[in-house]
Amino acid sequence: MSEAHPHAQPDAEVVELCRELIRIDTSNYGDQDGPGERKAAEYVATLLDEVGIESRLYESEPGRTSVVAQWGGREGDGLLLHGHLDVVPAAAEDWQVDPFSGEVQDGYVWGRGAVDMKDFDAMLLSVVRDRQRTGRVPERPITLCFTADEEAGGHKGAQVLVEQHAEELEGCTEAVGEVGGFSATVRGRRMYLIEAAEKGMAWVRLTARGRAGHGSMINDDNAVSTLAAAVARIGAHDWPVRLTPTMRTLLASVGELAGEEATPENAEALVTEFGGAARMMGAVIRNTCNPTMLGAGYKVNVIPTEATAHVDGRFLPGYEDEFFATLAELVGDDIEMDYVSNQPPWETPYDGELVDSMTRAILAEDPDGIVAPYLMSGGTDAKHFRKLGMRSYGFAPLRLPADLDFTALFHGVDERVPVDALEFGARVFDRFLDRV
């Protein structure tokens, strides 16, 4: 553990770094379009180089760039700290501000990536740069990683690092990344949610084939009709409640505040205690599958030979077989299924020194807070890094206002993060690094 330094200011740069990262458009469209992450990767490498930390750029395709740096000492197993540089696209006409302006307004930093996840990139960089300047380098070996392509499954970022550059990650037994440590207000108490599990991801393409013909004639082999019926069944299916160990722990904490024991029968009622965050929490007590894309035909009076749809399936740890069996039944025998991305779920036991360090770091800055694990509905690069045997957590700490519908900002319009939450997060993460 490093000694406190009288001139330490881990939060001094976090707001400006977040703004600068937002101003670099790294929109990921999931195809060959988009600017890529190269400019952001070069910016991160420059920031590290300024304080004497050497980094390396790995480019899986032109412009699709990740950054890796080795930092820290030589005592103990390695710790991976990872964030991603890409963001989902944003339509400027829908926003109150330019989504790539990094504007500060009403006490918030606005822009695409403000919460997913250039805020955590900025926290990590602000803390690391300050600790490097003030000689507070952790004794534990630290690998810093800023990846490409997370928003499209990480296949051109984290997956490439794991499969082709695993030497950079050698010795890392634990990993800390995004989407955890943020607060949700439950019964007047701030509850900080550390990600300890993640749903699996099945992005599925459905293809129905039939007999082409004139739109004016009877056709009992219409690919569009066959596909539409399957999509409707998927969209209407009511998936049963299933509680994993992580969610049992979280709901027990909520139940304690609500004065009742948490059970599968009252799980949905307890989830409503999270207010706006219930849209995320409601999705992690069951498998889900949402139709998201449809495509067929080229002329209104021509019945096409083929129709396609895409669905976004997310499945709980331990309930994979149930998910895929149910999906196959809903789709039926006449439709072909293939996977755009198929990644497993994961769940890390909520115990050990790293969890204790995260908990103590939060409570040092917010003594009235409650810290508990949760299971995330989306996906992160942890799915790839865990292939190397790492215990993974999501810990990008933010103390948020009770009236902020935070989970709606992920991939949403007018994405923004409170300035004081960014500064809080940097201070908490600095305390965390004192304890790793």
C-alpha positions as a Markdown table, in Angstrom:
| # | Residue | x | y | z |
|---|---|---|---|---|
| 1 | Met | 0.0 | 0.0 | 0.0 |
| 2 | Ser | 1.3 | 3.4 | -0.9 |
| 3 | Glu | 1.6 | 6.3 | 1.5 |
| 4 | Ala | -0.8 | 9.3 | 1.2 |
| 5 | His | 0.8 | 12.2 | -0.6 |
| 6 | Pro | 0.1 | 15.8 | 0.4 |
| 7 | His | -0.2 | 16.9 | -3.2 |
| 8 | Ala | -2.3 | 14.0 | -4.5 |
| 9 | Gln | -5.2 | 15.2 | -6.7 |
| 10 | Pro | -6.7 | 12.1 | -8.3 |
| 11 | Asp | -9.8 | 13.9 | -9.4 |
| 12 | Ala | -8.1 | 17.0 | -10.8 |
| 13 | Glu | -8.1 | 16.0 | -14.5 |
| 14 | Val | -11.1 | 13.7 | -14.7 |
| 15 | Val | -13.6 | 16.1 | -16.0 |
| 16 | Glu | -11.4 | 17.6 | -18.7 |
| 17 | Leu | -10.1 | 14.1 | -19.8 |
| 18 | Cys | -13.7 | 12.9 | -20.1 |
| 19 | Arg | -14.6 | 15.9 | -22.2 |
| 20 | Glu | -11.6 | 15.4 | -24.5 |
| 21 | Leu | -12.3 | 11.7 | -25.0 |
| 22 | Ile | -16.0 | 12.5 | -25.9 |
| 23 | Arg | -14.8 | 15.0 | -28.5 |
| 24 | Ile | -13.0 | 12.2 | -30.3 |
| 25 | Asp | -15.7 | 10.5 | -32.3 |
| 26 | Thr | -15.2 | 6.7 | -32.0 |
| 27 | Ser | -18.7 | 5.6 | -33.1 |
| 28 | Asn | -18.9 | 1.9 | -33.7 |
| 29 | Tyr | -21.6 | 0.9 | -36.3 |
| 30 | Gly | -20.8 | -2.8 | -36.0 |
| 31 | Asp | -19.6 | -2.9 | -39.6 |
| 32 | Gln | -16.8 | -1.4 | -41.7 |
| 33 | Asp | -18.2 | 2.1 | -41.3 |
| 34 | Gly | -17.2 | 4.5 | -38.6 |
| 35 | Pro | -14.0 | 6.4 | -37.7 |
| 36 | Gly | -12.5 | 3.6 | -35.5 |
| 37 | Glu | -10.6 | 4.1 | -32.3 |
| 38 | Arg | -7.1 | 5.1 | -33.5 |
| 39 | Lys | -7.3 | 8.8 | -32.6 |
| 40 | Ala | -8.6 | 8.0 | -29.1 |
| 41 | Ala | -5.9 | 5.3 | -28.7 |
| 42 | Glu | -3.2 | 7.7 | -29.7 |
| 43 | Tyr | -4.6 | 10.3 | -27.2 |
| 44 | Val | -4.5 | 7.8 | -24.4 |
| 45 | Ala | -1.0 | 6.7 | -25.3 |
| 46 | Thr | 0.1 | 10.3 | -25.2 |
| 47 | Leu | -1.4 | 10.8 | -21.8 |
| 48 | Leu | 0.4 | 7.8 | -20.4 |
| 49 | Asp | 3.7 | 8.7 | -22.1 |
| 50 | Glu | 3.5 | 12.2 | -20.5 |
| 51 | Val | 3.9 | 10.7 | -17.1 |
| 52 | Gly | 6.5 | 8.1 | -18.1 |
| 53 | Ile | 4.3 | 5.1 | -18.8 |
| 54 | Glu | 5.1 | 3.2 | -22.0 |
| 55 | Ser | 2.2 | 1.8 | -23.9 |
| 56 | Arg | 1.7 | -0.3 | -27.1 |
| 57 | Leu | -1.0 | 0.1 | -29.8 |
| 58 | Tyr | -2.5 | -3.0 | -31.3 |
| 59 | Glu | -4.5 | -2.6 | -34.4 |
| 60 | Ser | -6.7 | -5.6 | -35.5 |
| 61 | Glu | -7.8 | -3.7 | -38.7 |
| 62 | Pro | -7.0 | -0.2 | -40.0 |
| 63 | Gly | -8.2 | 2.2 | -37.4 |
| 64 | Arg | -9.5 | -0.4 | -34.9 |
| 65 | Thr | -6.9 | 0.2 | -32.2 |
| 66 | Ser | -6.5 | -0.9 | -28.6 |
| 67 | Val | -3.9 | 0.4 | -26.0 |
| 68 | Val | -2.0 | -1.7 | -23.5 |
| 69 | Ala | 0.4 | -0.6 | -20.8 |
| 70 | Gln | 2.2 | -2.3 | -17.9 |
| 71 | Trp | 2.3 | -0.3 | -14.7 |
| 72 | Gly | 2.8 | -1.0 | -11.0 |
| 73 | Gly | 5.3 | -3.1 | -9.1 |
| 74 | Arg | 6.2 | -6.8 | -9.0 |
| 75 | Glu | 4.5 | -8.1 | -5.8 |
| 76 | Gly | 1.7 | -10.5 | -6.2 |
| 77 | Asp | -0.6 | -11.5 | -9.0 |
| 78 | Gly | -1.4 | -9.1 | -11.7 |
| 79 | Leu | -4.6 | -6.9 | -11.9 |
| 80 | Leu | -6.1 | -5.9 | -15.2 |
| 81 | Leu | -7.9 | -2.5 | -15.4 |
| 82 | His | -9.8 | -2.2 | -18.6 |
| 83 | Gly | -12.1 | 0.2 | -20.4 |
| 84 | His | -13.2 | 0.5 | -24.0 |
| 85 | Leu | -12.7 | 3.5 | -26.4 |
| 86 | Asp | -15.6 | 3.0 | -28.8 |
| 87 | Val | -19.1 | 4.3 | -28.4 |
| 88 | Val | -22.5 | 3.6 | -30.1 |
| 89 | Pro | -23.5 | 6.1 | -32.8 |
| 90 | Ala | -25.6 | 9.2 | -31.9 |
| 91 | Ala | -28.0 | 11.1 | -34.1 |
| 92 | Ala | -27.2 | 14.8 | -33.4 |
| 93 | Glu | -30.7 | 16.0 | -34.3 |
| 94 | Asp | -32.1 | 14.1 | -31.4 |
| 95 | Trp | -29.9 | 15.7 | -28.8 |
| 96 | Gln | -30.1 | 18.9 | -26.8 |
| 97 | Val | -26.3 | 19.4 | -27.4 |
| 98 | Asp | -23.8 | 18.2 | -29.9 |
| 99 | Pro | -23.2 | 14.5 | -28.8 |
| 100 | Phe | -19.5 | 14.9 | -29.5 |
| 101 | Ser | -19.0 | 18.3 | -27.9 |
| 102 | Gly | -18.2 | 17.2 | -24.3 |
| 103 | Glu | -20.1 | 20.3 | -23.2 |
| 104 | Val | -20.5 | 21.0 | -19.5 |
| 105 | Gln | -24.0 | 22.2 | -18.7 |
| 106 | Asp | -26.2 | 22.2 | -15.6 |
| 107 | Gly | -23.5 | 20.4 | -13.6 |
| 108 | Tyr | -23.2 | 17.5 | -16.2 |
| 109 | Val | -20.7 | 16.5 | -18.8 |
| 110 | Trp | -22.8 | 15.8 | -21.9 |
| 111 | Gly | -21.9 | 13.6 | -24.9 |
| 112 | Arg | -21.8 | 10.1 | -26.4 |
| 113 | Gly | -19.7 | 8.0 | -24.1 |
| 114 | Ala | -20.3 | 10.1 | -21.0 |
| 115 | Val | -21.6 | 7.0 | -19.1 |
| 116 | Asp | -20.5 | 4.2 | -21.6 |
| 117 | Met | -17.7 | 4.4 | -20.9 |
| 118 | Lys | -15.4 | 7.3 | -21.5 |
| 119 | Asp | -16.2 | 8.4 | -17.9 |
| 120 | Phe | -14.4 | 5.4 | -16.6 |
| 121 | Asp | -11.5 | 5.8 | -19.1 |
| 122 | Ala | -11.2 | 9.3 | -17.7 |
| 123 | Met | -11.3 | 8.2 | -14.1 |
| 124 | Leu | -8.6 | 5.6 | -14.7 |
| 125 | Leu | -6.3 | 8.0 | -16.6 |
| 126 | Ser | -6.8 | 10.8 | -14.1 |
| 127 | Val | -5.9 | 8.5 | -11.2 |
| 128 | Val | -3.0 | 6.7 | -12.8 |
| 129 | Arg | -1.5 | 10.0 | -14.0 |
| 130 | Asp | -1.7 | 11.5 | -10.6 |
| 131 | Arg | -0.3 | 8.5 | -8.8 |
| 132 | Gln | 2.5 | 8.3 | -11.3 |
| 133 | Arg | 3.4 | 12.0 | -10.7 |
| 134 | Thr | 3.2 | 11.7 | -7.0 |
| 135 | Gly | 5.1 | 8.4 | -6.7 |
| 136 | Arg | 2.2 | 6.4 | -5.5 |
| 137 | Val | 2.6 | 3.4 | -7.8 |
| 138 | Pro | 0.8 | 0.3 | -6.5 |
| 139 | Glu | 3.1 | -2.6 | -5.5 |
| 140 | Arg | 0.9 | -5.0 | -7.4 |
| 141 | Pro | 1.5 | -5.4 | -11.2 |
| 142 | Ile | -1.2 | -3.6 | -13.1 |
| 143 | Thr | -2.1 | -4.0 | -16.7 |
| 144 | Leu | -3.9 | -1.0 | -18.2 |
| 145 | Cys | -6.0 | -1.8 | -21.2 |
| 146 | Phe | -8.2 | 0.5 | -23.4 |
| 147 | Thr | -9.9 | -1.5 | -26.1 |
| 148 | Ala | -11.6 | -1.2 | -29.5 |
| 149 | Asp | -14.9 | -2.7 | -30.6 |
| 150 | Glu | -16.5 | -3.5 | -27.2 |
| 151 | Glu | -19.9 | -2.1 | -28.5 |
| 152 | Ala | -19.9 | -4.7 | -31.2 |
| 153 | Gly | -18.9 | -7.7 | -29.1 |
| 154 | Gly | -15.2 | -6.9 | -28.7 |
| 155 | His | -14.2 | -9.2 | -31.6 |
| 156 | Lys | -11.8 | -6.6 | -33.0 |
| 157 | Gly | -10.5 | -5.5 | -29.6 |
| 158 | Ala | -10.4 | -7.6 | -26.4 |
| 159 | Gln | -10.8 | -10.9 | -28.3 |
| 160 | Val | -7.8 | -10.1 | -30.5 |
| 161 | Leu | -5.7 | -9.2 | -27.4 |
| 162 | Val | -6.7 | -12.5 | -25.7 |
| 163 | Glu | -6.1 | -14.6 | -28.8 |
| 164 | Gln | -3.0 | -12.9 | -30.3 |
| 165 | His | -1.3 | -10.9 | -27.5 |
| 166 | Ala | -2.0 | -12.9 | -24.4 |
| 167 | Glu | 1.6 | -12.2 | -23.2 |
| 168 | Glu | 0.4 | -8.7 | -22.3 |
| 169 | Leu | -2.1 | -10.2 | -19.9 |
| 170 | Glu | 0.1 | -12.9 | -18.5 |
| 171 | Gly | -0.1 | -13.1 | -14.7 |
| 172 | Cys | -3.4 | -11.2 | -14.4 |
| 173 | Thr | -5.7 | -13.1 | -12.0 |
| 174 | Glu | -8.3 | -10.4 | -11.5 |
| 175 | Ala | -9.9 | -7.8 | -13.7 |
| 176 | Val | -11.9 | -4.6 | -13.1 |
| 177 | Gly | -13.8 | -2.9 | -15.8 |
| 178 | Glu | -17.0 | -0.9 | -16.5 |
| 179 | Val | -20.7 | -0.8 | -15.4 |
| 180 | Gly | -20.5 | -1.2 | -11.7 |
| 181 | Gly | -20.0 | 0.9 | -8.6 |
| 182 | Phe | -22.7 | 3.4 | -9.5 |
| 183 | Ser | -25.4 | 4.3 | -7.0 |
| 184 | Ala | -29.1 | 3.7 | -7.1 |
| 185 | Thr | -31.4 | 5.1 | -4.4 |
| 186 | Val | -33.5 | 2.5 | -2.6 |
| 187 | Arg | -35.8 | 3.6 | 0.3 |
| 188 | Gly | -33.7 | 6.8 | 0.6 |
| 189 | Arg | -30.4 | 5.0 | 0.8 |
| 190 | Arg | -27.7 | 5.0 | -1.8 |
| 191 | Met | -26.9 | 1.5 | -2.9 |
| 192 | Tyr | -23.7 | 1.0 | -4.9 |
| 193 | Leu | -23.9 | -1.8 | -7.3 |
| 194 | Ile | -20.7 | -3.7 | -8.1 |
| 195 | Glu | -21.0 | -5.9 | -11.2 |
| 196 | Ala | -20.2 | -9.5 | -10.2 |
| 197 | Ala | -22.0 | -11.3 | -13.0 |
| 198 | Glu | -23.1 | -10.8 | -16.6 |
| 199 | Lys | -25.7 | -12.3 | -18.9 |
| 200 | Gly | -24.6 | -14.3 | -21.9 |
| 201 | Met | -25.2 | -12.7 | -25.3 |
| 202 | Ala | -26.8 | -14.4 | -28.3 |
| 203 | Trp | -27.2 | -12.1 | -31.3 |
| 204 | Val | -29.1 | -14.3 | -33.6 |
| 205 | Arg | -30.0 | -14.0 | -37.3 |
| 206 | Leu | -33.2 | -15.7 | -38.3 |
| 207 | Thr | -33.8 | -16.6 | -42.0 |
| 208 | Ala | -37.0 | -17.9 | -43.4 |
| 209 | Arg | -37.2 | -19.1 | -47.0 |
| 210 | Gly | -40.3 | -19.6 | -49.1 |
| 211 | Arg | -41.7 | -19.5 | -52.6 |
| 212 | Ala | -41.5 | -16.3 | -54.6 |
| 213 | Gly | -44.5 | -15.0 | -56.4 |
| 214 | His | -46.9 | -12.2 | -57.3 |
| 215 | Gly | -48.3 | -10.3 | -54.4 |
| 216 | Ser | -51.8 | -10.5 | -55.8 |
| 217 | Met | -51.9 | -14.4 | -55.8 |
| 218 | Ile | -52.5 | -16.9 | -53.0 |
| 219 | Asn | -49.2 | -18.2 | -51.6 |
| 220 | Asp | -49.1 | -20.7 | -48.7 |
| 221 | Asp | -45.3 | -20.6 | -48.5 |
| 222 | Asn | -44.6 | -16.9 | -47.8 |
| 223 | Ala | -41.2 | -16.3 | -46.1 |
| 224 | Val | -42.4 | -13.0 | -44.6 |
| 225 | Ser | -45.4 | -14.5 | -43.0 |
| 226 | Thr | -43.4 | -17.4 | -41.6 |
| 227 | Leu | -40.7 | -15.1 | -40.2 |
| 228 | Ala | -43.2 | -12.6 | -38.8 |
| 229 | Ala | -45.0 | -15.3 | -36.8 |
| 230 | Ala | -41.8 | -16.5 | -35.2 |
| 231 | Val | -40.7 | -12.9 | -34.4 |
| 232 | Ala | -44.1 | -12.3 | -32.8 |
| 233 | Arg | -43.8 | -15.5 | -30.7 |
| 234 | Ile | -40.3 | -14.4 | -29.5 |
| 235 | Gly | -41.4 | -10.9 | -28.6 |
| 236 | Ala | -44.5 | -12.0 | -26.7 |
| 237 | His | -42.8 | -14.8 | -24.7 |
| 238 | Asp | -43.0 | -14.4 | -20.9 |
| 239 | Trp | -39.7 | -15.7 | -19.5 |
| 240 | Pro | -39.9 | -17.0 | -15.9 |
| 241 | Val | -38.1 | -15.5 | -13.0 |
| 242 | Arg | -34.7 | -17.1 | -12.2 |
| 243 | Leu | -32.4 | -15.9 | -9.4 |
| 244 | Thr | -28.7 | -16.4 | -9.6 |
| 245 | Pro | -26.5 | -16.2 | -6.5 |
| 246 | Thr | -25.5 | -12.6 | -7.3 |
| 247 | Met | -29.1 | -11.5 | -7.5 |
| 248 | Arg | -30.1 | -13.4 | -4.4 |
| 249 | Thr | -27.5 | -11.4 | -2.5 |
| 250 | Leu | -28.6 | -8.1 | -4.0 |
| 251 | Leu | -32.3 | -8.7 | -3.5 |
| 252 | Ala | -31.6 | -9.8 | 0.1 |
| 253 | Ser | -30.1 | -6.3 | 0.7 |
| 254 | Val | -33.1 | -4.7 | -0.9 |
| 255 | Gly | -35.5 | -6.9 | 1.1 |
| 256 | Glu | -33.7 | -5.8 | 4.3 |
| 257 | Leu | -34.5 | -2.2 | 3.5 |
| 258 | Ala | -38.0 | -3.0 | 2.5 |
| 259 | Gly | -38.7 | -5.1 | 5.6 |
| 260 | Glu | -39.3 | -8.4 | 3.8 |
| 261 | Glu | -37.5 | -11.6 | 2.9 |
| 262 | Ala | -36.4 | -11.8 | -0.8 |
| 263 | Thr | -37.9 | -14.7 | -2.7 |
| 264 | Pro | -38.5 | -15.6 | -6.4 |
| 265 | Glu | -42.2 | -14.8 | -5.8 |
| 266 | Asn | -41.5 | -11.2 | -4.7 |
| 267 | Ala | -38.4 | -10.6 | -6.8 |
| 268 | Glu | -40.2 | -8.4 | -9.3 |
| 269 | Ala | -41.7 | -6.3 | -6.6 |
| 270 | Leu | -38.3 | -5.8 | -5.0 |
| 271 | Val | -36.8 | -4.8 | -8.3 |
| 272 | Thr | -39.3 | -1.9 | -8.6 |
| 273 | Glu | -37.6 | -0.4 | -5.5 |
| 274 | Phe | -34.8 | 0.7 | -7.9 |
| 275 | Gly | -37.0 | 3.2 | -9.7 |
| 276 | Gly | -35.7 | 3.9 | -13.2 |
| 277 | Ala | -33.0 | 1.3 | -12.8 |
| 278 | Ala | -35.7 | -1.4 | -12.6 |
| 279 | Arg | -35.5 | -1.6 | -16.4 |
| 280 | Met | -32.1 | -3.1 | -16.1 |
| 281 | Met | -32.7 | -5.0 | -12.9 |
| 282 | Gly | -35.9 | -6.5 | -14.2 |
| 283 | Ala | -33.9 | -8.0 | -17.1 |
| 284 | Val | -31.5 | -9.8 | -14.8 |
| 285 | Ile | -34.0 | -11.9 | -13.0 |
| 286 | Arg | -34.9 | -13.7 | -16.2 |
| 287 | Asn | -33.7 | -14.6 | -19.6 |
| 288 | Thr | -34.7 | -12.1 | -22.3 |
| 289 | Cys | -34.9 | -12.1 | -26.1 |
| 290 | Asn | -35.9 | -9.0 | -28.1 |
| 291 | Pro | -36.5 | -8.8 | -31.8 |
| 292 | Thr | -34.5 | -5.8 | -33.1 |
| 293 | Met | -34.2 | -5.9 | -36.9 |
| 294 | Leu | -36.4 | -7.1 | -39.9 |
| 295 | Gly | -35.6 | -7.3 | -43.6 |
| 296 | Ala | -37.4 | -8.7 | -46.6 |
| 297 | Gly | -38.5 | -7.9 | -50.1 |
| 298 | Tyr | -37.7 | -5.3 | -52.8 |
| 299 | Lys | -41.1 | -4.5 | -54.3 |
| 300 | Val | -44.6 | -4.3 | -52.8 |
| 301 | Asn | -46.2 | -6.6 | -55.3 |
| 302 | Val | -43.4 | -9.3 | -55.2 |
| 303 | Ile | -43.5 | -12.0 | -52.5 |
| 304 | Pro | -39.7 | -12.5 | -51.7 |
| 305 | Thr | -37.9 | -15.8 | -51.5 |
| 306 | Glu | -36.2 | -14.9 | -48.2 |
| 307 | Ala | -36.9 | -12.8 | -45.1 |
| 308 | Thr | -34.5 | -12.2 | -42.2 |
| 309 | Ala | -34.7 | -10.9 | -38.7 |
| 310 | His | -32.2 | -10.3 | -35.9 |
| 311 | Val | -33.0 | -10.9 | -32.2 |
| 312 | Asp | -30.9 | -9.9 | -29.1 |
| 313 | Gly | -30.9 | -12.7 | -26.7 |
| 314 | Arg | -29.4 | -12.5 | -23.2 |
| 315 | Phe | -29.3 | -15.4 | -20.9 |
| 316 | Leu | -28.5 | -15.9 | -17.2 |
| 317 | Pro | -25.5 | -17.8 | -15.8 |
| 318 | Gly | -26.7 | -21.4 | -15.1 |
| 319 | Tyr | -29.8 | -21.1 | -17.4 |
| 320 | Glu | -28.1 | -21.3 | -20.8 |
| 321 | Asp | -29.7 | -24.6 | -21.8 |
| 322 | Glu | -33.2 | -23.4 | -20.9 |
| 323 | Phe | -32.7 | -20.3 | -23.0 |
| 324 | Phe | -31.5 | -22.0 | -26.1 |
| 325 | Ala | -34.2 | -24.8 | -25.9 |
| 326 | Thr | -36.9 | -22.2 | -25.5 |
| 327 | Leu | -35.6 | -20.0 | -28.3 |
| 328 | Ala | -35.5 | -23.0 | -30.7 |
| 329 | Glu | -39.1 | -23.9 | -29.8 |
| 330 | Leu | -40.3 | -20.3 | -30.4 |
| 331 | Val | -38.5 | -20.1 | -33.7 |
| 332 | Gly | -39.7 | -23.4 | -35.1 |
| 333 | Asp | -38.3 | -25.9 | -37.5 |
| 334 | Asp | -38.7 | -24.0 | -40.7 |
| 335 | Ile | -36.4 | -21.1 | -39.9 |
| 336 | Glu | -32.6 | -21.1 | -40.0 |
| 337 | Met | -30.7 | -19.7 | -37.0 |
| 338 | Asp | -27.1 | -18.5 | -37.0 |
| 339 | Tyr | -25.2 | -16.4 | -34.6 |
| 340 | Val | -23.8 | -12.9 | -35.2 |
| 341 | Ser | -22.3 | -13.2 | -31.7 |
| 342 | Asn | -22.6 | -15.9 | -29.1 |
| 343 | Gln | -20.8 | -15.3 | -25.8 |
| 344 | Pro | -21.2 | -17.1 | -22.5 |
| 345 | Pro | -22.5 | -15.5 | -19.3 |
| 346 | Trp | -20.2 | -15.3 | -16.2 |
| 347 | Glu | -20.5 | -15.0 | -12.5 |
| 348 | Thr | -17.7 | -14.3 | -10.0 |
| 349 | Pro | -18.1 | -15.1 | -6.3 |
| 350 | Tyr | -18.7 | -11.9 | -4.4 |
| 351 | Asp | -15.9 | -12.3 | -1.9 |
| 352 | Gly | -12.2 | -11.9 | -1.4 |
| 353 | Glu | -9.8 | -9.0 | -0.9 |
| 354 | Leu | -10.7 | -7.2 | -4.1 |
| 355 | Val | -14.4 | -7.0 | -3.2 |
| 356 | Asp | -13.3 | -5.8 | 0.3 |
| 357 | Ser | -11.1 | -3.1 | -1.3 |
| 358 | Met | -13.9 | -1.8 | -3.5 |
| 359 | Thr | -16.4 | -1.8 | -0.6 |
| 360 | Arg | -14.0 | 0.1 | 1.7 |
| 361 | Ala | -13.1 | 2.6 | -1.0 |
| 362 | Ile | -16.7 | 3.5 | -1.5 |
| 363 | Leu | -17.6 | 3.7 | 2.1 |
| 364 | Ala | -14.6 | 5.9 | 2.8 |
| 365 | Glu | -16.2 | 8.5 | 0.5 |
| 366 | Asp | -19.8 | 7.8 | 1.3 |
| 367 | Pro | -20.1 | 6.3 | 4.8 |
| 368 | Asp | -23.9 | 6.0 | 4.6 |
| 369 | Gly | -23.8 | 4.0 | 1.4 |
| 370 | Ile | -24.7 | 0.3 | 1.0 |
| 371 | Val | -22.5 | -1.8 | -1.3 |
| 372 | Ala | -23.9 | -4.9 | -3.0 |
| 373 | Pro | -23.3 | -7.0 | -6.1 |
| 374 | Tyr | -25.5 | -7.1 | -9.2 |
| 375 | Leu | -25.8 | -9.0 | -12.4 |
| 376 | Met | -25.6 | -6.8 | -15.6 |
| 377 | Ser | -28.0 | -7.2 | -18.5 |
| 378 | Gly | -25.6 | -6.1 | -21.1 |
| 379 | Gly | -22.1 | -7.4 | -22.1 |
| 380 | Thr | -18.6 | -6.1 | -21.5 |
| 381 | Asp | -15.1 | -7.1 | -22.5 |
| 382 | Ala | -14.9 | -9.2 | -19.3 |
| 383 | Lys | -16.4 | -12.0 | -21.4 |
| 384 | His | -13.1 | -12.2 | -23.4 |
| 385 | Phe | -10.7 | -11.5 | -20.5 |
| 386 | Arg | -12.2 | -14.2 | -18.4 |
| 387 | Lys | -11.1 | -16.8 | -21.0 |
| 388 | Leu | -7.7 | -16.4 | -19.4 |
| 389 | Gly | -9.0 | -17.4 | -16.0 |
| 390 | Met | -9.5 | -13.9 | -14.4 |
| 391 | Arg | -12.0 | -13.2 | -11.7 |
| 392 | Ser | -13.9 | -10.2 | -13.0 |
| 393 | Tyr | -15.8 | -7.2 | -11.6 |
| 394 | Gly | -17.4 | -4.0 | -12.9 |
| 395 | Phe | -16.4 | -1.0 | -10.8 |
| 396 | Ala | -16.7 | 2.5 | -12.2 |
| 397 | Pro | -17.9 | 4.3 | -9.1 |
| 398 | Leu | -20.4 | 7.1 | -9.4 |
| 399 | Arg | -22.4 | 8.8 | -6.7 |
| 400 | Leu | -25.6 | 9.8 | -8.5 |
| 401 | Pro | -28.6 | 12.0 | -7.7 |
| 402 | Ala | -31.7 | 10.1 | -6.6 |
| 403 | Asp | -33.8 | 11.6 | -9.4 |
| 404 | Leu | -31.4 | 10.7 | -12.3 |
| 405 | Asp | -32.6 | 7.9 | -14.5 |
| 406 | Phe | -29.1 | 6.7 | -15.0 |
| 407 | Thr | -29.7 | 3.4 | -16.8 |
| 408 | Ala | -31.7 | 5.2 | -19.5 |
| 409 | Leu | -28.6 | 7.1 | -20.5 |
| 410 | Phe | -26.7 | 4.0 | -21.7 |
| 411 | His | -26.9 | 4.2 | -25.5 |
| 412 | Gly | -29.6 | 6.9 | -24.9 |
| 413 | Val | -30.2 | 10.4 | -26.2 |
| 414 | Asp | -28.7 | 13.2 | -24.1 |
| 415 | Glu | -26.2 | 10.9 | -22.4 |
| 416 | Arg | -24.5 | 12.7 | -19.6 |
| 417 | Val | -22.7 | 12.3 | -16.3 |
| 418 | Pro | -22.6 | 14.6 | -13.2 |
| 419 | Val | -19.4 | 16.5 | -12.8 |
| 420 | Asp | -19.3 | 15.8 | -9.1 |
| 421 | Ala | -19.9 | 12.0 | -9.8 |
| 422 | Leu | -16.9 | 11.9 | -12.0 |
| 423 | Glu | -14.8 | 13.5 | -9.3 |
| 424 | Phe | -16.2 | 11.2 | -6.7 |
| 425 | Gly | -15.4 | 8.2 | -8.9 |
| 426 | Ala | -11.8 | 9.3 | -9.3 |
| 427 | Arg | -11.3 | 9.7 | -5.5 |
| 428 | Val | -12.9 | 6.3 | -4.8 |
| 429 | Phe | -10.8 | 4.6 | -7.5 |
| 430 | Asp | -7.7 | 6.2 | -6.0 |
| 431 | Arg | -8.6 | 4.8 | -2.6 |
| 432 | Phe | -9.2 | 1.4 | -4.2 |
| 433 | Leu | -5.7 | 1.3 | -5.7 |
| 434 | Asp | -4.3 | 2.0 | -2.3 |
| 435 | Arg | -5.8 | -1.4 | -1.2 |
| 436 | Val | -5.2 | -3.7 | -4.2 |
